[in-house]
Amino acid sequence: MRKPREALAEQSGQSKRLRVSSNIGENVFSIIPVEALAEQSGQSKRLRVSKYLRNFEYGGKHFLYHSCLGNPIEVVEDYPDFIEAINSGVTLEQLNVLPEIKKEVEQLIELSLVEFSDEPDLIERGIIENDELIETGKLVNMLVLDVSTRCNMGCSYCNVHKTQDKHDINGGLMDFDIAKKSVDEYIKLVIESGKKTASISYFGGEPFLNYKMLKRLMRYVYSLRRIYPQLSIYHGVSTNGTIIDDEILKDLKDLEVRVAISLDGLQLDNDQKRSFSNGKGTFWIVEQNLKKLVKQKIDVEIVTTISEHNAFSIPKFVDFLVDIGIKDLSLKSCAYRDYEDNQRRDVYEAVITGVHYAKKKGIRAREGHGDLDYTRGCQGLGGILCVEPSGDVFACPEGIRIKLGDFDSLSSIPKKSQEYRFVSSRITGNLPDCRGCDVEGLCRGGCAGQSEYNFDDIYKVDKSACESIRRNIKRNLAIRASFD
């Protein structure tokens, strides 16, 4: 007969003892002998520690995390005893007499730090599932229409300008026929793949510099909701927020267009990086247009590019957004691989802290590209089909310059384009330089567009930054654990 928990906790002598603690609750794991967990064998559903479990120490504390999923948790120093106990063949059934311990083990299972012994390998499963998504077309989540590669601003960090300069792409305006055919092909792809949601984004450059065509296009997309009632069709525009007159304001409201506006902080921070072509700052006009959009109850998201110049002002910026009435904020880091190690650390920590602060203030804040899984770092690796004014289709509106196909056959690209498969397969597990890395599914090899720009190869990893990035990701995991 198994001894009661109190008796187990009182045992002493040579018996190996286990103690694991977490910041989730008080006395998460009690002191119990390993033998009490592992004495039975042969039962089904044996547990094991994930092969992707890693550990590190930061600030005098010990943490466990998953190298693909993150999921950090704080533990006490003698956690290796716990790992040994789990790997000895314990089952959930054995833990029924220790309900508090079982509850915490179940939490570790939920975090994927502990798993059942018959579960398939996470990365191998991800590669198989990715191939299936490519074949069916279900990997595509959005159509991006680059309606104007022209812009009235000259932001210092703009990737669009960078890639255009390198590849000698002429700026231009998309015509309605190309835009309409692209939309029709995309809707065809959505229906054929069995998906129920279609998302269309009007991008640039500055989309409102081609507003005569864009207005006609937005009306057409809006009309498709009546033609395809079985689909949820969404459309939105990404803009610098400087060209929004009364006509545009009315159309955005009437046609239910979501708006993403780039704004990098309060006036001093924003105008350092985001200015008109003549050098004049943009904050004042964007602020006025934001207030107009909110007054009309138009869905608005603020997209903020974070670098060392504005990272530490995020809380003040959040307070400003709360006062205006903004509910959504996306923070993304700019060219972090160019930073020194201490800059990466400080900027990363400021972003994480800023997201947490924004959420406390009632803003739906997200870091980077949002809630993507461990396989890919951004939607530009197969999740997007981006049509340029010429009708050429690419994977990313800002970076990767591998042509996938043409607008008039867009619906067939996922199944027939080898270039699409090549780009879409750049996921965790398919990057040889990254296999086994302590942050394999958290870094994911960095930005593919940046790799192409630097090395002309989206699969090539910038190894010079790897060690620094590993250290900083672990620091950030420790910060996240303190917030959870």
C-alpha positions as CSV (number, residue, x, y, z in Angstrom):
1,M,0.0,0.0,0.0
2,R,1.3,3.4,-0.9
3,K,2.1,5.6,2.1
4,P,0.1,8.9,2.6
5,R,1.7,12.1,1.5
6,E,2.5,13.2,5.1
7,A,4.5,10.0,5.7
8,L,6.4,10.4,2.4
9,A,7.3,14.0,3.4
10,E,8.7,12.8,6.7
11,Q,11.0,10.1,5.3
12,S,14.7,10.8,5.7
13,G,18.0,8.9,5.4
14,Q,19.3,7.8,2.0
15,S,16.0,8.2,0.2
16,K,16.4,10.6,-2.8
17,R,14.1,13.6,-2.4
18,L,12.4,15.7,-5.0
19,R,11.4,19.4,-4.7
20,V,10.3,21.5,-7.6
21,S,8.7,24.9,-7.2
22,S,7.0,27.4,-9.6
23,N,6.0,31.0,-9.4
24,I,2.5,30.0,-10.5
25,G,1.4,29.2,-6.9
26,E,2.6,28.7,-3.4
27,N,4.3,25.3,-2.6
28,V,3.8,24.1,-6.1
29,F,5.7,20.9,-5.6
30,S,6.1,19.5,-2.1
31,I,9.1,17.5,-0.9
32,I,8.5,13.8,-1.8
33,P,10.8,10.8,-2.4
34,V,11.4,9.9,-6.0
35,E,10.6,6.3,-5.2
36,A,7.1,7.3,-4.3
37,L,6.6,8.4,-7.9
38,A,8.5,5.7,-9.7
39,E,7.9,2.6,-7.7
40,Q,5.2,1.3,-10.2
41,S,5.9,0.4,-13.8
42,G,4.2,-1.1,-16.7
43,Q,1.1,1.2,-16.7
44,S,-0.1,3.0,-19.8
45,K,0.4,6.7,-20.4
46,R,3.9,6.9,-19.0
47,L,5.3,10.4,-18.8
48,R,8.6,11.8,-20.0
49,V,10.4,15.1,-20.0
50,S,10.2,16.7,-23.4
51,K,13.4,16.5,-25.4
52,Y,13.0,20.2,-26.0
53,L,13.1,21.1,-22.3
54,R,15.9,23.5,-21.4
55,N,17.1,25.2,-18.3
56,F,18.9,28.4,-17.4
57,E,19.7,30.6,-14.5
58,Y,19.0,34.3,-14.4
59,G,19.0,36.8,-11.5
60,G,19.8,34.0,-9.0
61,K,16.7,32.1,-10.1
62,H,16.3,28.8,-12.0
63,F,14.0,28.4,-15.0
64,L,12.8,25.6,-17.2
65,Y,11.4,26.3,-20.7
66,H,10.6,24.7,-24.1
67,S,13.1,25.5,-26.8
68,C,10.3,25.6,-29.4
69,L,7.4,26.9,-27.5
70,G,8.9,29.0,-24.7
71,N,6.5,28.4,-21.8
72,P,9.0,29.4,-19.0
73,I,8.5,28.4,-15.4
74,E,10.5,29.1,-12.3
75,V,11.9,26.2,-10.4
76,V,14.1,25.6,-7.3
77,E,17.7,24.6,-7.5
78,D,17.3,20.9,-7.1
79,Y,14.9,20.5,-10.1
80,P,17.1,17.8,-11.7
81,D,15.7,15.3,-9.2
82,F,12.2,16.0,-10.5
83,I,13.3,15.4,-14.1
84,E,14.9,12.1,-13.1
85,A,11.7,11.1,-11.4
86,I,9.5,11.9,-14.4
87,N,11.9,10.0,-16.7
88,S,11.8,6.9,-14.5
89,G,8.5,5.9,-15.9
90,V,5.9,7.6,-13.7
91,T,2.3,7.7,-14.9
92,L,-0.6,10.1,-14.1
93,E,-2.4,7.2,-12.5
94,Q,0.4,6.8,-10.0
95,L,-0.1,10.4,-8.9
96,N,-3.7,10.0,-8.0
97,V,-2.8,9.6,-4.3
98,L,-0.9,12.9,-4.6
99,P,-3.5,15.2,-6.0
100,E,-1.6,18.5,-5.5
101,I,1.5,17.0,-7.2
102,K,-0.7,15.6,-10.0
103,K,-2.2,19.0,-10.6
104,E,1.1,20.6,-11.1
105,V,2.4,17.8,-13.3
106,E,-0.7,18.3,-15.4
107,Q,0.2,22.0,-15.7
108,L,3.7,21.0,-16.9
109,I,2.0,18.8,-19.5
110,E,-0.1,21.7,-20.6
111,L,3.1,23.7,-21.1
112,S,4.6,20.8,-23.1
113,L,7.5,20.5,-20.7
114,V,6.3,17.1,-19.8
115,E,4.6,14.8,-22.3
116,F,3.3,11.3,-22.7
117,S,5.9,8.8,-24.0
118,D,3.9,7.9,-27.1
119,E,3.6,11.5,-28.4
120,P,5.2,12.1,-31.8
121,D,8.2,14.5,-32.1
122,L,7.0,18.1,-32.2
123,I,9.3,19.3,-34.9
124,E,8.8,16.3,-37.2
125,R,5.1,16.6,-36.8
126,G,5.3,20.3,-37.6
127,I,7.1,19.6,-40.9
128,I,4.5,17.0,-41.9
129,E,1.6,19.3,-41.1
130,N,3.3,22.2,-42.9
131,D,3.6,20.0,-46.1
132,E,-0.1,19.2,-45.8
133,L,-1.1,22.9,-45.5
134,I,1.0,23.7,-48.5
135,E,-0.6,21.0,-50.6
136,T,-4.2,22.1,-49.7
137,G,-3.6,25.8,-49.9
138,K,-4.7,26.2,-46.3
139,L,-1.4,27.8,-45.3
140,V,-2.4,31.0,-47.1
141,N,-4.2,33.3,-44.6
142,M,-4.1,36.7,-46.4
143,L,-3.9,38.4,-49.7
144,V,-1.8,41.6,-49.7
145,L,-2.3,44.1,-52.5
146,D,0.6,46.5,-52.9
147,V,-1.7,49.2,-54.3
148,S,1.0,51.8,-54.3
149,T,4.8,51.5,-54.0
150,R,4.9,55.3,-53.8
151,C,5.1,57.1,-50.5
152,N,5.0,60.6,-49.2
153,M,7.4,59.8,-46.3
154,G,11.0,58.8,-46.0
155,C,11.3,56.6,-42.9
156,S,14.9,55.8,-42.1
157,Y,14.3,52.0,-41.5
158,C,11.9,51.3,-44.3
159,N,12.5,47.8,-45.8
160,V,10.3,48.5,-48.8
161,H,12.7,51.2,-49.9
162,K,15.7,49.0,-49.1
163,T,14.6,46.1,-51.3
164,Q,13.4,48.4,-54.1
165,D,16.8,50.0,-54.2
166,K,18.6,46.7,-54.3
167,H,16.5,45.0,-56.9
168,D,15.8,48.1,-59.0
169,I,12.0,47.9,-58.7
170,N,10.2,50.8,-60.2
171,G,7.6,52.4,-57.9
172,G,4.1,52.4,-59.4
173,L,0.3,52.3,-58.8
174,M,-1.8,49.2,-59.2
175,D,-4.6,49.3,-61.6
176,F,-8.1,48.0,-60.9
177,D,-8.1,45.1,-63.3
178,I,-5.0,43.5,-61.6
179,A,-6.4,44.2,-58.2
180,K,-9.9,42.7,-59.0
181,K,-8.5,39.6,-60.7
182,S,-6.1,39.1,-57.7
183,V,-9.1,39.2,-55.3
184,D,-11.1,36.9,-57.4
185,E,-8.3,34.4,-57.6
186,Y,-7.8,34.6,-53.8
187,I,-11.4,34.0,-53.1
188,K,-11.3,31.0,-55.4
189,L,-8.3,29.7,-53.4
190,V,-10.1,30.2,-50.1
191,I,-13.2,28.3,-51.3
192,E,-11.1,25.4,-52.9
193,S,-9.1,25.0,-49.7
194,G,-12.2,24.8,-47.5
195,K,-11.4,27.8,-45.4
196,K,-14.2,30.0,-44.1
197,T,-12.3,33.3,-43.7
198,A,-10.8,35.6,-46.3
199,S,-8.5,38.5,-45.3
200,I,-7.4,41.2,-47.7
201,S,-4.9,43.9,-46.9
202,Y,-4.2,47.1,-48.9
203,F,-0.5,47.9,-48.5
204,G,2.2,50.1,-49.8
205,G,4.2,52.4,-50.0
206,E,1.2,54.6,-49.0
207,P,-2.1,53.1,-50.3
208,F,-4.0,56.3,-50.1
209,L,-1.7,57.8,-52.9
210,N,-3.7,55.6,-55.2
211,Y,-7.1,56.3,-53.6
212,K,-9.2,56.6,-56.8
213,M,-8.5,53.0,-57.6
214,L,-8.5,51.9,-53.9
215,K,-11.9,53.3,-53.3
216,R,-13.3,51.3,-56.2
217,L,-11.5,48.2,-55.0
218,M,-12.8,48.5,-51.4
219,R,-16.3,48.8,-52.7
220,Y,-15.8,45.6,-54.8
221,V,-14.4,43.6,-51.9
222,Y,-17.2,44.8,-49.6
223,S,-19.8,43.7,-52.2
224,L,-18.3,40.1,-52.1
225,R,-19.9,39.6,-48.7
226,R,-23.3,39.4,-50.4
227,I,-22.0,37.1,-53.1
228,Y,-20.2,34.7,-50.8
229,P,-22.3,34.7,-47.6
230,Q,-20.6,31.4,-46.5
231,L,-17.3,33.4,-46.1
232,S,-16.3,35.9,-43.5
233,I,-14.5,38.5,-45.6
234,Y,-12.3,41.1,-43.9
235,H,-10.3,43.9,-45.4
236,G,-8.0,46.5,-44.0
237,V,-5.5,49.1,-45.0
238,S,-2.0,49.8,-43.7
239,T,-1.2,53.5,-43.8
240,N,1.1,56.1,-42.4
241,G,-2.0,58.0,-41.3
242,T,-1.1,61.3,-42.9
243,I,-3.6,61.2,-45.8
244,I,-7.0,60.8,-44.4
245,D,-9.6,63.4,-45.5
246,D,-13.3,63.4,-45.0
247,E,-14.0,61.3,-48.1
248,I,-11.6,58.6,-47.0
249,L,-12.9,58.7,-43.5
250,K,-16.5,58.2,-44.7
251,D,-15.5,55.3,-47.0
252,L,-13.5,53.5,-44.3
253,K,-16.6,53.6,-42.0
254,D,-19.2,52.7,-44.6
255,L,-17.2,49.9,-46.1
256,E,-16.1,48.5,-42.7
257,V,-12.4,48.8,-43.4
258,R,-9.9,48.1,-40.6
259,V,-7.0,50.5,-40.3
260,A,-3.5,49.9,-39.2
261,I,-1.5,53.1,-38.7
262,S,2.2,53.3,-38.2
263,L,3.2,55.5,-35.3
264,D,6.5,55.2,-33.3
265,G,5.6,56.9,-30.1
266,L,5.1,60.5,-28.9
267,Q,6.2,63.4,-31.1
268,L,9.9,63.4,-30.2
269,D,10.3,59.6,-30.6
270,N,8.1,59.3,-33.8
271,D,9.6,62.2,-35.7
272,Q,13.2,61.0,-35.3
273,K,12.4,58.1,-37.6
274,R,9.1,58.9,-39.3
275,S,9.1,62.1,-41.3
276,F,7.8,63.5,-44.6
277,S,10.2,63.4,-47.6
278,N,11.0,67.1,-46.8
279,G,12.1,66.1,-43.3
280,K,9.1,67.6,-41.5
281,G,7.7,65.4,-38.6
282,T,4.4,63.5,-39.0
283,F,3.2,63.1,-35.4
284,W,0.9,66.1,-35.3
285,I,-1.2,65.2,-38.3
286,V,-1.3,61.5,-37.4
287,E,-2.6,62.4,-34.0
288,Q,-5.4,64.5,-35.4
289,N,-6.4,61.7,-37.9
290,L,-6.4,59.1,-35.1
291,K,-8.9,61.1,-33.2
292,K,-11.1,61.4,-36.2
293,L,-11.0,57.6,-36.8
294,V,-11.8,56.8,-33.2
295,K,-14.6,59.3,-33.2
296,Q,-16.1,57.5,-36.2
297,K,-15.7,54.1,-34.3
298,I,-13.5,52.7,-37.0
299,D,-11.3,49.7,-35.9
300,V,-7.8,51.1,-35.6
301,E,-4.5,49.3,-34.7
302,I,-1.3,51.2,-34.0
303,V,1.8,49.5,-35.4
304,T,5.0,50.7,-33.6
305,T,8.5,49.9,-34.8
306,I,10.7,49.7,-31.7
307,S,14.4,50.5,-31.6
308,E,16.7,51.9,-28.9
309,H,15.4,55.5,-29.4
310,N,11.8,54.8,-28.3
311,A,11.8,51.5,-26.4
312,F,11.9,53.1,-23.0
313,S,9.0,55.5,-23.7
314,I,6.4,52.8,-24.4
315,P,4.5,53.3,-21.1
316,K,4.0,57.0,-21.8
317,F,3.0,56.2,-25.4
318,V,0.5,53.7,-24.1
319,D,-1.0,56.3,-21.8
320,F,-1.4,58.6,-24.8
321,L,-3.2,55.8,-26.8
322,V,-5.5,55.1,-23.9
323,D,-6.5,58.7,-23.7
324,I,-7.4,58.8,-27.4
325,G,-9.3,55.5,-27.2
326,I,-7.0,53.1,-29.1
327,K,-7.6,49.5,-28.2
328,D,-5.0,47.6,-30.3
329,L,-1.2,48.0,-30.4
330,S,1.5,45.9,-32.2
331,L,5.1,46.4,-31.2
332,K,7.8,45.1,-33.5
333,S,11.6,45.3,-33.1
334,C,13.6,47.0,-35.8
335,A,16.9,45.6,-37.1
336,Y,17.7,44.1,-33.7
337,R,20.6,42.1,-35.2
338,D,22.5,45.4,-35.7
339,Y,22.5,46.1,-32.0
340,E,25.2,45.5,-29.5
341,D,24.5,42.8,-26.9
342,N,23.5,45.2,-24.2
343,Q,21.2,47.1,-26.6
344,R,19.4,43.9,-27.6
345,R,18.9,43.0,-23.9
346,D,17.5,46.4,-23.0
347,V,15.3,46.8,-26.0
348,Y,13.8,43.3,-25.6
349,E,13.1,43.8,-22.0
350,A,11.5,47.2,-22.7
351,V,9.2,45.6,-25.3
352,I,8.1,42.8,-23.1
353,T,7.5,45.2,-20.2
354,G,5.7,47.6,-22.5
355,V,3.3,44.8,-23.7
356,H,2.5,43.9,-20.2
357,Y,1.9,47.5,-19.2
358,A,-0.4,48.0,-22.2
359,K,-2.5,44.9,-21.3
360,K,-2.9,46.2,-17.8
361,K,-4.2,49.4,-19.3
362,G,-6.8,47.5,-21.3
363,I,-5.1,47.6,-24.7
364,R,-4.8,44.4,-26.7
365,A,-1.1,44.5,-27.2
366,R,1.1,42.0,-29.0
367,E,4.8,41.7,-29.7
368,G,6.3,41.1,-33.1
369,H,4.0,39.3,-35.6
370,G,1.4,38.1,-33.1
371,D,0.3,34.6,-32.2
372,L,2.2,32.5,-34.7
373,D,3.1,28.9,-33.9
374,Y,6.7,27.7,-33.3
375,T,7.2,26.6,-37.0
376,R,7.5,30.0,-38.7
377,G,8.5,33.5,-37.5
378,C,6.2,35.4,-39.7
379,Q,3.3,35.1,-42.2
380,G,5.7,36.0,-45.0
381,L,6.7,32.4,-45.1
382,G,3.7,31.0,-47.0
383,G,0.9,32.7,-45.1
384,I,0.7,35.7,-47.4
385,L,0.4,36.1,-51.2
386,C,1.5,39.6,-52.0
387,V,0.7,41.1,-55.4
388,E,2.7,44.1,-56.6
389,P,1.5,46.7,-59.1
390,S,3.0,44.8,-62.0
391,G,0.9,41.7,-61.1
392,D,3.9,39.7,-59.9
393,V,3.2,37.7,-56.7
394,F,5.7,37.5,-53.8
395,A,5.6,36.1,-50.3
396,C,6.3,39.2,-48.4
397,P,5.4,42.9,-49.0
398,E,8.6,44.1,-47.3
399,G,11.4,41.6,-47.8
400,I,11.6,38.3,-49.7
401,R,12.1,38.9,-53.5
402,I,11.5,35.4,-54.7
403,K,8.7,35.6,-57.3
404,L,6.0,32.9,-56.7
405,G,3.9,33.4,-59.7
406,D,1.5,35.8,-61.5
407,F,-1.8,37.4,-60.3
408,D,-4.0,35.8,-63.0
409,S,-3.1,32.3,-61.8
410,L,-2.8,33.2,-58.1
411,S,-5.1,30.4,-56.9
412,S,-2.8,27.7,-58.3
413,I,0.4,29.0,-56.7
414,P,0.3,26.9,-53.5
415,K,-0.1,23.7,-55.4
416,K,2.1,24.4,-58.5
417,S,4.8,26.9,-57.6
418,Q,8.1,25.3,-56.5
419,E,9.1,28.8,-55.4
420,Y,6.2,28.9,-53.0
421,R,7.1,25.5,-51.6
422,F,10.7,26.6,-51.2
423,V,9.7,29.8,-49.2
424,S,7.0,28.0,-47.2
425,S,9.3,25.3,-46.1
426,R,11.6,27.7,-44.3
427,I,10.4,26.6,-40.9
428,T,11.7,25.2,-37.7
429,G,13.4,21.8,-38.4
430,N,14.3,22.7,-41.9
431,L,17.2,25.1,-41.0
432,P,20.3,23.0,-40.7
433,D,22.2,25.6,-38.8
434,C,19.5,25.8,-36.1
435,R,18.8,22.2,-35.3
436,G,19.2,21.5,-31.6
437,C,19.6,25.2,-30.7
438,D,18.4,26.2,-27.3
439,V,16.0,28.7,-28.9
440,E,15.3,26.8,-32.1
441,G,11.5,27.5,-32.3
442,L,11.7,30.9,-30.6
443,C,14.3,32.6,-32.9
444,R,13.4,30.4,-36.0
445,G,16.5,31.6,-37.8
446,G,15.5,35.3,-37.7
447,C,14.0,37.2,-40.6
448,A,14.1,35.4,-43.9
449,G,13.9,38.7,-45.8
450,Q,17.0,40.0,-43.9
451,S,18.8,36.8,-44.7
452,E,18.0,37.2,-48.4
453,Y,19.1,40.9,-48.3
454,N,22.4,40.0,-46.5
455,F,23.3,36.7,-48.1
456,D,20.9,36.2,-51.1
457,D,19.7,33.0,-49.4
458,I,16.7,32.9,-47.1
459,Y,17.9,29.7,-45.4
460,K,21.3,31.2,-44.4
461,V,21.5,32.2,-40.8
462,D,23.4,35.2,-39.4
463,K,25.6,33.1,-37.0
464,S,27.4,36.2,-35.7
465,A,24.4,37.2,-33.7
466,C,23.3,33.7,-32.5
467,E,24.9,33.6,-29.0
468,S,23.8,37.1,-28.1
469,I,20.2,36.3,-29.3
470,R,20.2,33.1,-27.2
471,R,21.2,35.0,-24.1
472,N,18.6,37.7,-24.7
473,I,15.7,35.3,-25.4
474,K,16.5,33.5,-22.1
475,R,16.5,36.8,-20.3
476,N,13.1,37.6,-21.8
477,L,11.7,34.2,-20.8
478,A,12.6,35.0,-17.2
479,I,10.8,38.3,-17.4
480,R,7.7,36.6,-18.9
481,A,7.7,34.0,-16.1
482,S,7.6,36.9,-13.6
483,F,4.5,38.3,-15.4
484,D,2.6,35.0,-15.7
